Amino acid sequence: MIIDLYSQAIFDNPYPYLEQIRAQGPVVRHDELGAWMVTSDKLIRQIMMKPDVFSMEGSPIQMLFGREAFISIDDRAVHNAMRGAWAEAFRRESLDRLIPMINDTIDMLWTPVLERLRRGETVDVAADFCRDLPAYVIASMLGVDKSDRPNIVRWSDEMGAAVISKPMADGSRSPEWVRGEEAKAELARFLRNKIEAVRKKPDNGLISQLVNAEVGATMSENSLIENCRQLLFGGNETTAKWLSHIFVVLAKHPQVRHEVARNPELIPAAAEEVMRWEPVVHRSHRVVATDDAMIGDQKVSKGDLVILFLGAANRDPERHPDPQRFDIHREQKSHLGFGVGLHSCLGVNLARQEVRLAFERILADLPDYELVDQPRYGGLGLRGPSDVMVAA
């Protein structure tokens, strides 16, 4: 089976294509890529729970973040030691202490957007609100100065564009990939200076926590940089696109939007249903690391690339009844929007808190809004609206 995974049509609406793949079976060979495509929620969970068999080694994630970032490391003890340096900061109890800072950031970004909307302007809320909120929050947590935050957003955007860029036919790197590598290098230089600063004078930021933790003393400078870069990118890119998706989905379901605006306690359930229905990470990759591995009934070979279609898994009828329907009152079964197992999202509680606080404010101020244009989407690795033009 051959499907162009980089066509604008699949970016804008991947679901008919994912159902075509599912119709061929839970594990399907992509003839052109020489890869296995998996659409089953059950099988994807099994794969994600076996990092010793289905590895990050050689995956696009490893290419983005580096071999020493904990997201790329399949050795459970090493992975958990690195991740553990930040675990306390991302517990719900710790995150509750950040609520005033997050609300202040929301107020700073949302107030001018709301004023423009009330004047009758059309506003791109993806660019003018969703993009900056999580970037500013994670930058603050890392101990990054406010003056450096615009650079953080730019570097993250360029790295994100590299992730979803189409490989060149001749095997060379795309212009987006080249810019992404340049952004990684600039960010590495910035982090190197920050690491040196917190070694001399520790602060309360997450960079300082890692550098001055017991595990940090055993890590190379490159490992420290790669892990801080991963946290900075992962801590804002997914949440920014999740916020944008929520704006779009609630615009297209006004009755649901009004219900949630009247009952803000429904915001968490609505946000989770958006993540199930329109996940940010539509596809992830693993590489078969052992001989004679099996995915369900399909034998796969060492070195084979496996594409995990999380967007298909989140609409798998064997797990989610009537999966094509957007329903904030459905039984809350766990989805795969944040992964599962060793490589699940460290910052999921932070993302949920940012989304809840943001839409409590947004829907209180603006229960009625509409999309001015149909958004376009880019990429399946990090899928989100390129712009979200709204009017009050």
N, C-alpha and C positions, 0 to 999 in steps of 0.2 A: 504494500500500500504506500502511495506517495501523497503527501499533503504538504503544501508550501507553508511552513510554520512562520514565515516572515511576510506574508501577504497582508496588505492593509485590511482586506476583508476579514481575515481571521483575527486581526488585532481588534477591529471594531465590534465584531460579534463572533467569538470563538465557539459558541455553544453548538450550532449546527454541525460544525466540523468535528467537535469532540464526540457528538452522538454518532457521526459516521464511523469514527474509530471504535467506539463502544460496540456498535452493531457488528463489527468484525470479530469481537471477542475481548476479553479482559486484558490480554497481552497480544499486541500486534506488532509485526515487523515493519519498520519504515525502510523501504527498499533503498531509497536514495542515500539516507544517512547511515544505513547499517546499524540502526538502533532499535531497541525495543520500547514500545509505547504502552504505558499502563494506565488504565482509566478506573480500575476498581478501587474503591475506598479500602476494602479489606486487604487487598494485596499491597497497596501503597503503604498502609500502616505496617504490614509485615516487613516490607523492605526497609522502612525507616527505623524499625526496631532492631535491624541486623547490620550495624555499621561495619562489622568485621567481614561481612559477605558483600555488602553493597556500599562501596566506599566513596568518600569525597575526593580521593586521590585522582588527579587528572580532570576533575570536574570544572565547569565554568565558575562555580563559586570559589574554588581554590585559586583559579586564575585571577579573579577579582581581588580577593582579600589576602592571598598569599598562603604559603604552606604552613606558616607558624601561627596563623590566626586560629583561635580555638574552634571556630565554625568549620575549619578544614581538617581538624584532627579527629581521627576515629578511635584513637587509643583512649579508652574511657577514663583512666586514671589521670592522664595528662590533661585531657579536655576538662574534666571536672575541677582539677586544681586551678586552672586558669580562670574558668568561669566562676569558680567559687569566690575569687577575690572580689567579685562584684555582686554576688548573690544577695547579700543582705540589703544592698541599696535598692534592689528591685522587688523586695517583698512589699506586700500591700501596706503593712504597718509603716514601713519606712517612706513609702510613696505618699502616704497621707500627709506627711510633713511638708511635701512639696506643693500641696493644693494652693496656698496663697501665691506662690511664685507662678504656678501655671495660670491661675486666674488673672494675675497681673499681666502676664504675657498675652492671654486671650483679649483682655481689655485693650491693651496697646495696639493689637493688630486688628481687632474686630471693629472698634469704635469708628475709625476713618472709613472702613468699608461700609458700615451701616449708614453713616452720614451721606456717603455718595449714593447709595441705593435710595435713601429717602429723598434725595434731590432729583431722582428720576434717572440717574445714570445706570448704564449697564456695567457690571463689574465682573472681572474674571476672579472668582473666589479661589480657584485653584492656585493662581499665582500670588494673589494679594493677601490670602489668609492661610489656606491649607498648607502651602509650601513652607511657610516660615515658622508656623507654630511649633511643630515637633523639632525642627532644627534648632530653634532658639532654646527650647527646653533642654534637649540633650547637651547642647553646648554649655549651658549654665551648669548642668550636672557634672560635666567633665572639667569645669573650672576654666572655660574659655572666656576671654574678655569680650564684652559686648562689641567692641570695635572690630573684632575678628569674625563675627558671626556672618556677615555677608559673604566672606570668602568661604566659610564652611558650607553655605548653601550652594555656592557656585561649584566648589569641588565635588560635592555630593551629586549635583545635577549631572556633571560631566561624567562621573563614574557610573551613574545610573544609565545614561545614554549609551555608554559602552556596553553595559550588560545586555541591552535589548537590540544592539545593532546587528545587522545581517552580515554574516561572513562574506568576504569578497570571493568572487568566483575563482580567482587565480590563487587563492590561499593567503593573500596578503591581508594585512590588518586594515579594517575600515577606518575612515577619517574619525568616526566617533570613538573607535577603540584607541586610536592614537591620542586624541584629546583626553580620553579617560586615563590613559597611562601618564600623561603629563600632569593631570590633576592629582593622581595618586602620589606622584613624586613631589609636587608642591605641598600636599598635605603631610607627606612624610617629613619634609624639612620643617614644617611648622610644628609637628608633634615632637620631633627630635629636640627642638629648642624648648618646648614645654616640658618634656621629660627631664631635661637637664635642670630646668628651673625648679621643678618640684623635688628633685633630689636634694638640691641645696636648701630649699625652703618649702617643706610640705604644706599643702593646703587641704581643704575639705573635698576637693573634686575627685572624680572617679579616676582620672589619670594618676593623681597622687596616690590614691588608694592602691592601685595596681603596682605602681613603681615601688612603693614602700611596704608592700605586703611580703610575706615570707616567700611566696611563689615568685614574686617580682624579682627578688634577689637572684633567682636561678635563671632568669630569662635573659636572652641576648637583647641588645638594643633593637635589632630588627624585629624580634618577636614582640617586644613592647609596642613598637610602632604599628605593626600589623594588627594587633589586638585592639589598640585604641582606635585605629582607623575603621576597623570592622564595627566597633560599638557606635562610633559617630555616624557612620553610614546607615547601619541597620536601625539605629535609634531614631531616624527621622524619615527615611525614604518610604518605608512601608506605611507608617502612620499618615504621612502627607497624602498618599494615594487613597488610603482608607477614608480619610475625611472627604476627599473629593468625590469618591464613589457614593458616600452617604448623601452629599448634596444632590447628586444626580438622581439616585434611586428615589429619594423622598420627593424630588420635584416631579418624578414620573408617577408617583403614588400619592396624590394629594390627600386622599382620605386617611391614609396611614400617617402622613405628616401631621395632619390636624389632630388625630388621635394622640400621637406622641407629644405634640405641643401641649395638649390639655392634660396629659398624664406623663410628666417627665420621668417618672419611675420606669417607664417603658423604654427609655433611651438605650440602656445596655442591651436589652433583647433585640431591639431594632438594629443596633450596630452590629451585633453578632450575626443576625440574619443577612445583613448586607455583606459581611465578610464571607458567609457561606455562599450566597447567591452571586456575588461579584468579588471573588478573592483578588488580592493584589498579586500574589505569586501564583501564576497559573501553571507554571511548569518548573520542576526541579530536576536535577540530574544526579545519577549515581553511576559508578563504574564497578562492574563485577570484579571482585578481588580474589575469588577462589575458583577452583575447578569444579565442574559438575554442580553448579548452583541451579536452583529451581525458582521460578516465579509462578506460583500455582502449579499447573501441569506442564508449563513450558520450561524446557531445559535451556539455560543460557551459558555462554562460555566466558572464561576469564578474559577481562579486557573489554567486554561488550559494554556499550553505553546504554543506559536505561533512562528513559524520559518519563518522569512521574507527572501526570496531568492532574494537578490538584483541583483545577477548576472542574474537571470531569468527576473526580471523586466527591466533590462537594455537591454534585447533582446526581449522585449514584442512587437510583431508586431502591437498591437493596438496603441502603442505610437511611435515606431521607425520603419518606413517602411524598408523592406528588412534588418531586424536587424542582421542577421548573417554575413553581408558584412561589412568589415572594410572600411570606407569611410570618409576621413577627410573633405570632402566638403559637407557632408550631412547637412540638416537643423539642427542647433544647438538647439535642445530641451533639457531641463534640464534632466540629468540622476540622478540616486540615489547613485552614487559612494561616495558622501559625506553626504548622508542622507538628511532629510528635517524636518522642524518643530523645536520643542524645543531642540531636541538632535542632530541637524545638527552640522557639524564639525566647531569648532571655528577657526581653523587654515587653512581653505581652501585657503585663499588669500596668506598666506605664502607658502603653498605647491605649488601653481601655480607659484609663483614667483621663487622659487627654481628650479622647473622643467624647466621653460622658460630659466632662466639664464644658467642652466647646459647644456641644449641641444643647446643653441646658441653657446656655447664654443665647445661642443663635435662634433657637425656636421660641424663646421668651420674647426676643426682640423682633423676630421676623417669621411669624408662623405662615405667612403667605409670600411665596416667591415663585418665579417660573424660569425655566431655561429659555434663553433667547436663541441659542443654536444647539444643534446636536453635537455633543463633544466627539472629537476624534481620539483614538487611543493608539498607544505605541507599545509594542512588544508584549510578550507573554511572560517573560522572566520577572518583570516588574510592571504589571499592567495597571494603568490608571489613565484618567482623562488628561489629555494634553492641555485643555483649558475647560473651564466651567463658567460660561457666560450667563449670569443671572440678572434679573430685574425684579424689583418689588412690585 
